[in-house]
Amino acid sequence: MTYKYPNAVLMIFCKAPIPGQVKTRLIPELTAEQAAGLHVELSTATLQRATIGNLCPVQLWCAPALDHAFFSESATTYGLILKQQQGGDLGERMHHAFCTALANYSHALLMGCDCPSLTGQDLEQALEALIRENEVVLAPAEDGGYVLIGLNRPRPELFTDMPWGTSQVLNLTRNRIERCQFRHYELCEQWDVDTPEDLERYRASRK
């Protein structure tokens, strides 16, 4: 496989589509099985966008384990490398992934699998920003978090003692970037699918 950015890697965090364990904020708007099905739909679309342009190698970082059929089927279909998420909270898992990736690559992006607004062009823009020696790249989310982060070296200070899943994450991350004087770049604001309102928006965007 020939990649446009062979010195970079894209990491995608993904949970196994187990009913009752994914997209739980959409229950009871959806049944647990429907929510798991939506998770598969969003994740599959993310993997398609991530791999279609052969920008860089793509790793699927799996939780809670690697042995779900969705992961193995995705690896075969999209040419992915499967990795196990490790850490006590999201910040530890993200930091571990960056440490692992940046031991082998010069640039690394990390994203989730439920942001339908993030395009292949956005991913390339993020990679170009890292190559231009920005130390941190962010794709802010409308809900006060972010849907993508990119680094050229591990930055543990961005992942410790963070109130993950709250509307404070983006501002706290920006504050830490400023305090550490990291050169950084932000993509345009994105949205992901977490709430019934998000689901309506997603369905409307598919029509």
Buried (B, 14 or more C-beta within 10 A) or exposed (E): EEBEBBBBBBBBBBBBBEBEBBBEBBBEBBEBEBBBBBBBBBBBBBBEBBBEEBBBBBBBBBBEEBEBEBBBEBBEEBEBEBBEBEBEEBBBBBBBBBEBBBEEBBBBBBBBBBBBBBBBEBBBBBBBBBBEEBBBBBBBBBBEBBBBBBBBEBBEBBBEEBEEEEEBBBEBBBEBBEEEEBEBBBBEEBBBBBEBEBBEBBEEEEE
